């Protein structure tokens, strides 16, 4: 890992490029998720871009300053749609891979805001087994009602 890897983020702690299907509401919700998770863990979590010695960069939704915890967030409400089910597996692989480039073994967390969004990752699915084998934990942090409602409204807009 290069020494110049650093925390990045706007005044809201969110510094993400626009992606298809992403929304301002979901990015703000991810900030709420990071703050609530950080409070639960007794840490300050912020977006982080890490660059390997080979020059490969990866953006993480959150990490603490000492990089003892790495986090990917998903603010989706309700059950995941078919294409979305792969997102958390990809996020788990990203966490596992980048954690392996660090000198220490950080805790790797997939943090979601709705248990229904990870229903497919509970029980005996291959995705659940893969994520568990990678040492990635799934954590659920509820959003405040007003934030949850804004995410639901954004999802309705996106899926029309």
Residue frames as a rotation matrix with the C-alpha (Angstrom) as fourth column:
UNK 1
0.588 0.809 0.000 0.00
0.809 -0.588 0.000 0.00
0.000 0.000 -1.000 0.00
UNK 2
-0.167 -0.641 0.750 1.36
0.576 -0.680 -0.454 3.40
0.801 0.356 0.482 -0.92
UNK 3
-0.624 -0.171 -0.762 2.01
0.762 -0.347 -0.546 5.95
-0.171 -0.922 0.347 1.80
UNK 4
-0.976 0.213 -0.053 -0.05
-0.220 -0.954 0.203 8.56
-0.007 0.210 0.978 -0.03
UNK 5
-0.380 0.900 -0.215 -3.32
0.569 0.411 0.712 6.64
0.729 0.149 -0.668 0.40
UNK 6
-1.000 -0.002 0.014 -5.56
-0.009 -0.710 -0.704 9.07
0.011 -0.704 0.710 2.23
UNK 7
-0.259 0.956 -0.140 -9.04
0.730 0.099 -0.676 9.84
-0.632 -0.277 -0.723 3.39
UNK 8
-0.976 0.057 0.212 -11.09
0.110 -0.712 0.694 11.81
0.191 0.700 0.688 0.89
UNK 9
-0.240 0.966 -0.092 -14.56
0.970 0.241 0.001 13.34
0.023 -0.089 -0.996 1.00
UNK 10
-0.252 0.272 0.929 -16.64
0.232 -0.915 0.331 16.45
0.940 0.299 0.167 0.70
UNK 11
-0.679 0.025 0.734 -18.02
-0.621 -0.554 -0.555 18.38
0.393 -0.832 0.392 3.64
UNK 12
0.447 0.866 0.225 -20.69
-0.885 0.390 0.255 15.67
0.133 -0.313 0.940 3.90
UNK 13
-0.208 -0.604 0.769 -18.04
-0.610 0.695 0.380 12.98
-0.764 -0.391 -0.513 3.86
UNK 14
0.478 0.417 0.773 -19.27
0.356 0.713 -0.604 11.76
-0.803 0.564 0.193 0.48
UNK 15
-0.013 -0.550 -0.835 -17.03
-0.743 -0.554 0.376 11.86
-0.669 0.626 -0.401 -2.56
UNK 16
-0.247 0.030 0.969 -18.36
0.338 0.940 0.057 9.45
-0.908 0.341 -0.242 -5.13
UNK 17
-0.939 0.009 -0.344 -18.69
-0.323 -0.369 0.872 9.68
-0.119 0.929 0.350 -8.88
UNK 18
0.047 0.998 -0.042 -22.18
-0.886 0.022 -0.464 9.35
-0.462 0.059 0.885 -10.28
UNK 19
-0.946 -0.232 0.228 -23.05
-0.126 0.907 0.401 5.80
-0.300 0.351 -0.887 -11.22
UNK 20
-0.517 0.815 -0.262 -26.05
-0.359 0.071 0.931 4.50
0.777 0.575 0.256 -13.11
UNK 21
0.217 0.725 -0.654 -28.86
0.413 0.539 0.734 4.00
0.884 -0.430 -0.182 -10.61
UNK 22
-0.549 -0.414 -0.726 -27.16
0.831 -0.182 -0.525 6.08
0.085 -0.892 0.444 -7.92
UNK 23
0.395 0.692 0.604 -28.88
0.508 -0.712 0.485 9.04
0.766 0.115 -0.633 -6.37
UNK 24
-0.355 -0.440 0.825 -28.13
-0.350 -0.756 -0.553 11.97
0.867 -0.485 0.114 -4.14
UNK 25
0.477 0.646 0.596 -30.57
-0.806 0.051 0.590 10.52
0.351 -0.761 0.545 -1.57
UNK 26
0.913 -0.149 -0.379 -28.76
0.206 0.972 0.114 7.19
0.351 -0.182 0.918 -1.50
UNK 27
-0.059 -0.993 0.098 -25.35
0.428 -0.114 -0.896 8.84
0.902 -0.011 0.432 -1.08
UNK 28
-0.245 0.050 0.968 -26.65
-0.699 -0.701 -0.141 10.93
0.671 -0.712 0.207 1.82
UNK 29
0.810 0.570 0.140 -28.18
-0.528 0.604 0.598 7.80
0.256 -0.558 0.790 3.32
UNK 30
0.534 -0.700 -0.475 -24.80
0.496 0.714 -0.495 6.09
0.685 0.029 0.728 3.09
UNK 31
-0.419 -0.642 0.642 -23.35
-0.174 -0.638 -0.751 8.97
0.891 -0.426 0.156 5.12
UNK 32
0.261 0.602 0.754 -26.02
-0.911 -0.104 0.399 8.30
0.319 -0.791 0.522 7.78
UNK 33
0.918 0.050 -0.393 -25.15
-0.001 0.992 0.123 4.60
0.397 -0.112 0.911 7.69
UNK 34
0.031 -0.992 -0.121 -21.44
0.410 0.123 -0.904 5.33
0.912 -0.022 0.410 8.16
UNK 35
-0.381 -0.151 0.912 -22.13
-0.589 -0.721 -0.365 7.72
0.713 -0.676 0.186 11.03
UNK 36
0.586 0.679 0.443 -24.44
-0.786 0.344 0.513 5.26
0.195 -0.649 0.735 12.81
UNK 37
0.800 -0.373 -0.469 -22.04
0.301 0.927 -0.225 2.36
0.519 0.039 0.854 12.29
UNK 38
-0.204 -0.929 0.309 -19.13
0.134 -0.339 -0.931 4.51
0.970 -0.148 0.194 13.46
UNK 39
-0.051 0.280 0.959 -21.02
-0.880 -0.467 0.089 5.44
0.473 -0.839 0.270 16.60
UNK 40
0.902 0.431 -0.032 -21.79
-0.384 0.832 0.400 1.77
0.199 -0.348 0.916 17.23
UNK 41
0.625 -0.728 -0.282 -18.11
0.587 0.677 -0.444 0.88
0.514 0.112 0.850 16.81
UNK 42
0.726 -0.347 -0.594 -16.71
0.353 -0.553 0.754 3.96
-0.591 -0.757 -0.279 18.57
UNK 43
-0.390 -0.858 0.333 -14.94
0.723 -0.061 0.689 5.09
-0.571 0.509 0.644 15.38
UNK 44
0.196 0.365 -0.910 -15.09
-0.430 -0.802 -0.415 7.89
-0.881 0.473 0.000 12.83
UNK 45
-0.141 -0.160 0.977 -15.68
0.667 0.714 0.213 6.41
-0.732 0.681 0.007 9.38
UNK 46
0.253 0.156 -0.955 -15.10
-0.486 -0.833 -0.265 8.33
-0.836 0.531 -0.135 6.16
UNK 47
0.998 0.064 0.019 -14.74
-0.010 0.428 -0.904 7.49
-0.066 0.901 0.428 2.47
UNK 48
0.237 -0.967 0.088 -11.28
-0.358 -0.002 0.934 6.31
-0.903 -0.253 -0.347 1.55
UNK 49
0.899 -0.136 -0.416 -9.36
-0.369 0.277 -0.887 5.82
0.236 0.951 0.199 -1.68
UNK 50
0.420 -0.789 0.448 -6.51
-0.206 0.398 0.894 3.35
-0.884 -0.468 0.005 -1.39
UNK 51
0.703 -0.310 -0.639 -3.82
-0.668 0.018 -0.744 2.80
0.243 0.950 -0.195 -3.99
UNK 52
0.889 -0.403 0.217 -1.72
0.281 0.855 0.436 -0.36
-0.361 -0.327 0.873 -4.07
UNK 53
0.041 -0.960 -0.275 2.02
-0.124 -0.278 0.952 -0.33
-0.991 -0.005 -0.130 -4.76
UNK 54
-0.489 -0.151 0.859 1.12
0.739 0.452 0.500 -1.54
-0.464 0.879 -0.109 -8.25
UNK 55
-0.978 0.089 -0.191 -0.91
-0.154 -0.922 0.355 1.65
-0.144 0.377 0.915 -8.76
UNK 56
-0.476 0.873 -0.104 -4.37
0.487 0.360 0.795 0.06
0.732 0.328 -0.597 -8.57
UNK 57
-0.902 0.214 0.376 -6.85
-0.407 -0.712 -0.572 2.39
0.145 -0.669 0.729 -6.84
UNK 58
-0.411 0.830 -0.377 -10.03
0.664 0.556 0.500 1.43
0.625 -0.045 -0.780 -5.06
UNK 59
-0.551 0.366 0.750 -12.69
-0.554 -0.832 -0.001 3.65
0.624 -0.416 0.662 -3.48
UNK 60
-0.653 0.378 -0.656 -14.22
0.666 0.699 -0.261 2.41
0.360 -0.607 -0.708 -0.22
UNK 61
0.281 0.855 0.436 -17.39
0.355 -0.515 0.780 3.82
0.891 -0.064 -0.449 1.24
UNK 62
0.759 0.010 0.651 -15.78
-0.523 -0.586 0.619 4.04
0.388 -0.810 -0.439 4.66
UNK 63
0.216 -0.710 -0.670 -12.81
0.626 0.627 -0.463 3.33
0.749 -0.320 0.580 6.88
UNK 64
0.925 -0.045 -0.377 -11.43
0.298 -0.526 0.796 4.60
-0.235 -0.849 -0.473 10.13
UNK 65
0.739 -0.656 -0.152 -8.22
-0.673 -0.713 -0.194 6.61
0.019 0.246 -0.969 10.17
UNK 66
-0.154 -0.840 0.521 -6.12
-0.789 0.422 0.447 3.60
-0.595 -0.342 -0.727 11.25
UNK 67
-0.095 0.230 -0.969 -7.81
-0.882 0.431 0.189 1.36
0.461 0.872 0.162 8.66
UNK 68
-0.886 -0.117 0.449 -8.82
-0.366 0.772 -0.520 -1.20
-0.285 -0.625 -0.727 11.29
UNK 69
-0.100 0.913 0.395 -12.31
0.371 0.403 -0.837 -1.28
-0.923 0.063 -0.380 9.74
UNK 70
-0.968 -0.084 -0.235 -13.16
-0.192 -0.352 0.916 -1.18
-0.160 0.932 0.325 6.03
UNK 71
-0.293 0.951 0.096 -16.78
0.190 0.157 -0.969 -0.64
-0.937 -0.265 -0.226 5.01
UNK 72
-0.952 0.284 0.117 -18.93
0.063 -0.195 0.979 -0.85
0.301 0.939 0.167 1.91
UNK 73
-0.628 0.771 -0.102 -22.47
-0.146 -0.245 -0.959 0.54
-0.764 -0.587 0.266 2.33
UNK 74
-0.840 0.505 0.200 -25.73
0.306 0.136 0.942 -0.04
0.449 0.852 -0.268 0.54
UNK 75
-0.858 0.514 -0.008 -28.75
-0.352 -0.598 -0.720 2.13
-0.375 -0.614 0.694 1.35
UNK 76
-0.668 0.628 -0.399 -31.22
-0.293 0.271 0.917 0.09
0.684 0.729 0.003 -0.74
UNK 77
-0.516 0.622 0.589 -34.60
-0.711 0.072 -0.700 -0.52
-0.478 -0.779 0.405 0.86
UNK 78
0.597 0.802 0.016 -36.54
-0.700 0.530 -0.478 -3.73
-0.392 0.274 0.878 0.28
UNK 79
0.518 -0.370 0.771 -35.46
0.295 0.923 0.245 -6.98
-0.803 0.101 0.588 -1.35
UNK 80
-0.400 -0.758 -0.514 -32.66
-0.397 -0.362 0.843 -6.81
-0.826 0.542 -0.156 -3.88
UNK 81
0.738 0.532 -0.416 -33.57
-0.581 0.185 -0.793 -7.20
-0.345 0.826 0.446 -7.53
UNK 82
0.911 -0.332 0.244 -31.76
0.387 0.892 -0.233 -9.84
-0.141 0.307 0.941 -9.61
UNK 83
0.434 -0.793 0.428 -28.95
0.362 -0.281 -0.889 -7.59
0.825 0.541 0.165 -10.87
UNK 84
0.387 -0.252 0.887 -28.52
-0.691 -0.716 0.099 -6.00
0.610 -0.651 -0.451 -7.44
UNK 85
0.988 0.046 0.149 -27.90
-0.136 0.717 0.684 -9.33
-0.075 -0.696 0.715 -5.73
UNK 86
0.529 -0.847 0.058 -24.41
0.753 0.437 -0.492 -9.44
0.391 0.304 0.869 -7.21
UNK 87
0.473 -0.339 0.813 -23.50
-0.179 -0.941 -0.288 -5.97
0.863 -0.010 -0.505 -5.91
UNK 88
0.719 -0.167 0.675 -22.85
-0.694 -0.112 0.711 -7.09
-0.043 -0.980 -0.196 -2.36
UNK 89
0.806 -0.496 0.323 -20.81
0.462 0.869 0.180 -10.08
-0.370 0.004 0.929 -3.50
UNK 90
0.409 -0.655 0.635 -18.67
0.575 -0.356 -0.737 -7.73
0.709 0.666 0.231 -5.61
UNK 91
0.530 -0.180 0.829 -18.35
-0.543 -0.823 0.169 -5.36
0.651 -0.539 -0.534 -2.64
UNK 92
0.888 -0.196 0.416 -17.27
-0.257 0.538 0.803 -8.29
-0.381 -0.820 0.428 -0.42
UNK 93
0.618 -0.698 0.361 -14.61
0.785 0.528 -0.325 -9.32
0.036 0.484 0.874 -2.94
UNK 94
0.380 -0.462 0.801 -13.37
0.120 -0.834 -0.538 -5.72
0.917 0.301 -0.262 -3.09
UNK 95
0.709 -0.078 0.701 -13.13
-0.675 -0.364 0.642 -5.54
0.205 -0.928 -0.311 0.72
UNK 96
0.868 -0.365 0.336 -11.36
0.168 0.853 0.493 -8.89
-0.467 -0.372 0.802 0.93
UNK 97
0.548 -0.672 0.499 -8.92
0.752 0.134 -0.646 -8.01
0.367 0.729 0.578 -1.84
UNK 98
0.336 -0.440 0.833 -7.93
-0.141 -0.898 -0.418 -4.56
0.931 0.023 -0.363 -0.60
UNK 99
0.837 -0.026 0.546 -7.71
-0.546 0.018 0.838 -5.77
-0.031 -1.000 0.001 3.01
UNK 100
0.824 -0.523 0.218 -5.15
0.504 0.853 0.139 -8.31
-0.258 -0.005 0.966 1.82
UNK 101
0.344 -0.721 0.602 -2.88
0.525 -0.384 -0.760 -5.49
0.778 0.577 0.247 0.63
UNK 102
0.605 -0.069 0.793 -2.69
-0.545 -0.762 0.350 -3.93
0.580 -0.644 -0.498 4.09
UNK 103
-0.452 -0.888 -0.084 -0.01
-0.466 0.315 -0.827 -4.77
0.761 -0.334 -0.556 6.64
UNK 104
-0.867 0.260 0.426 -2.66
-0.337 0.324 -0.884 -5.66
-0.368 -0.910 -0.193 9.22
UNK 105
-0.762 0.647 0.025 -5.94
0.539 0.612 0.579 -7.56
0.360 0.455 -0.815 8.98
UNK 106
-0.850 0.485 0.205 -8.82
-0.526 -0.804 -0.278 -5.05
0.030 -0.344 0.938 9.19
UNK 107
-0.434 0.840 0.326 -12.41
0.306 0.478 -0.823 -5.89
-0.847 -0.257 -0.464 9.98
UNK 108
-0.992 0.122 -0.030 -14.40
-0.059 -0.236 0.970 -6.02
0.111 0.964 0.242 6.71
UNK 109
-0.508 0.857 -0.094 -18.04
0.287 0.066 -0.956 -4.92
-0.812 -0.512 -0.280 6.86
UNK 110
-0.740 0.532 0.413 -20.88
0.349 -0.222 0.911 -4.79
0.576 0.817 -0.022 4.37
UNK 111
-0.783 0.453 -0.426 -23.29
0.283 -0.350 -0.893 -2.38
-0.553 -0.820 0.146 5.98
UNK 112
-0.648 0.670 0.361 -26.88
0.418 -0.082 0.905 -2.14
0.636 0.737 -0.227 4.76
UNK 113
-0.887 0.337 0.316 -29.86
-0.459 -0.721 -0.519 -0.22
0.053 -0.605 0.794 6.00
UNK 114
0.192 0.981 0.039 -32.58
-0.980 0.194 -0.039 -2.82
-0.046 -0.031 0.998 5.51
UNK 115
-0.362 -0.296 0.884 -32.52
-0.441 0.890 0.117 -6.50
-0.821 -0.347 -0.452 6.47
UNK 116
0.621 0.684 0.384 -34.76
0.042 0.460 -0.887 -7.26
-0.783 0.567 0.257 3.48
UNK 117
0.689 -0.407 -0.600 -32.01
-0.725 -0.410 -0.554 -6.04
-0.021 0.816 -0.577 1.14
UNK 118
-0.410 -0.903 -0.127 -29.74
-0.889 0.427 -0.166 -8.89
0.204 0.045 -0.978 2.28
UNK 119
0.408 0.668 0.622 -32.33
-0.749 0.634 -0.189 -11.62
-0.521 -0.389 0.759 2.63
UNK 120
0.903 -0.083 -0.421 -30.64
-0.273 0.645 -0.713 -13.49
0.331 0.759 0.560 -0.23
UNK 121
-0.058 -0.998 -0.032 -27.41
-0.433 0.054 -0.900 -13.49
0.900 -0.039 -0.435 1.79
UNK 122
-0.189 0.089 0.978 -28.88
-0.960 0.192 -0.203 -15.22
-0.206 -0.977 0.049 4.81
UNK 123
0.707 0.508 0.492 -29.11
-0.454 0.860 -0.234 -18.94
-0.541 -0.058 0.839 5.18
UNK 124
0.176 -0.608 0.774 -27.57
0.218 0.791 0.571 -21.39
-0.960 0.068 0.272 2.75
UNK 125
0.988 0.138 -0.067 -27.11
-0.028 -0.266 -0.964 -19.44
-0.151 0.954 -0.259 -0.49
UNK 126
0.395 -0.898 0.195 -23.76
0.903 0.341 -0.263 -19.71
0.169 0.280 0.945 -2.27
UNK 127
0.194 -0.298 0.935 -23.46
0.138 -0.935 -0.326 -15.92
0.971 0.192 -0.140 -2.01
UNK 128
0.824 0.155 0.544 -23.86
-0.494 -0.273 0.826 -16.06
0.277 -0.949 -0.149 1.78
UNK 129
0.837 -0.541 0.077 -21.24
0.444 0.755 0.482 -18.82
-0.319 -0.370 0.873 2.01
UNK 130
0.260 -0.769 0.585 -18.81
0.795 -0.173 -0.581 -16.94
0.548 0.616 0.566 -0.23
UNK 131
0.365 -0.072 0.928 -19.10
-0.253 -0.967 0.025 -13.70
0.896 -0.244 -0.371 1.74
UNK 132
0.932 0.001 0.363 -18.64
-0.355 0.211 0.911 -15.57
-0.075 -0.977 0.197 5.01
UNK 133
0.691 -0.704 0.166 -15.62
0.707 0.705 0.048 -17.46
-0.150 0.084 0.985 3.66
UNK 134
0.165 -0.613 0.772 -14.06
0.517 -0.613 -0.597 -14.13
0.840 0.498 0.216 2.67
UNK 135
-0.452 -0.338 -0.825 -14.32
0.891 -0.133 -0.434 -13.01
0.037 -0.932 0.361 6.29
UNK 136
-0.843 0.245 0.479 -16.76
-0.103 -0.947 0.303 -10.22
0.528 0.206 0.823 5.47
UNK 137
-0.711 0.615 -0.342 -19.47
0.565 0.209 -0.799 -9.43
-0.420 -0.760 -0.496 8.02
UNK 138
-0.404 0.688 0.603 -22.94
0.417 -0.448 0.791 -8.17
0.814 0.571 -0.106 7.13
UNK 139
-0.774 0.138 -0.618 -24.21
0.539 -0.369 -0.757 -5.45
-0.332 -0.919 0.211 9.46
UNK 140
-0.063 0.828 0.557 -27.63
0.782 -0.306 0.543 -3.80
0.621 0.470 -0.628 9.38
UNK 141
-0.813 -0.129 -0.567 -28.00
0.453 -0.752 -0.479 -0.17
-0.365 -0.646 0.670 10.49
UNK 142
0.141 0.959 0.247 -31.50
0.978 -0.096 -0.188 1.33
-0.156 0.268 -0.951 10.32
UNK 143
-0.726 -0.289 0.624 -31.94
0.478 -0.865 0.155 4.74
0.495 0.411 0.766 8.76
UNK 144
-0.739 0.554 -0.383 -33.97
-0.005 -0.574 -0.819 7.56
-0.674 -0.603 0.427 10.34
UNK 145
0.037 0.880 0.474 -37.50
0.629 0.348 -0.695 7.55
-0.776 0.324 -0.541 8.89
UNK 146
0.675 0.264 -0.689 -37.04
-0.238 -0.806 -0.542 10.73
-0.699 0.529 -0.481 6.84
UNK 147
-0.302 -0.853 -0.425 -33.85
-0.818 0.003 0.575 9.41
-0.489 0.521 -0.699 5.23
UNK 148
-0.694 0.123 0.709 -35.40
0.228 0.972 0.054 5.99
-0.683 0.199 -0.703 4.60
UNK 149
0.372 0.926 0.069 -38.42
0.443 -0.112 -0.889 7.65
-0.816 0.361 -0.452 2.96
UNK 150
0.442 -0.272 -0.855 -36.18
-0.678 -0.725 -0.120 9.75
-0.587 0.632 -0.505 0.70
UNK 151
-0.719 -0.689 0.090 -34.31
-0.500 0.603 0.622 6.61
-0.483 0.403 -0.778 -0.42
UNK 152
-0.355 0.676 0.645 -37.62
0.534 0.713 -0.454 4.86
-0.767 0.183 -0.615 -1.13
UNK 153
0.641 0.585 -0.496 -38.75
-0.019 -0.634 -0.773 7.85
-0.767 0.506 -0.395 -3.22
UNK 154
-0.047 -0.759 -0.650 -35.46
-0.880 -0.276 0.387 7.77
-0.473 0.590 -0.654 -5.16
UNK 155
-0.793 -0.229 0.565 -35.85
-0.048 0.947 0.317 4.05
-0.608 0.224 -0.762 -5.78
UNK 156
0.193 0.932 0.306 -39.36
0.499 0.175 -0.849 4.57
-0.845 0.317 -0.432 -7.15
UNK 157
0.580 -0.055 -0.813 -37.97
-0.542 -0.771 -0.335 7.22
-0.609 0.634 -0.477 -9.54
UNK 158
-0.390 -0.896 -0.213 -35.17
-0.795 0.210 0.569 4.95
-0.465 0.391 -0.794 -10.68
UNK 159
-0.857 0.018 0.514 -37.34
0.112 0.982 0.151 1.91
-0.502 0.187 -0.844 -11.39
UNK 160
0.152 0.943 -0.296 -40.14
-0.235 -0.256 -0.938 3.52
-0.960 0.212 0.182 -13.37
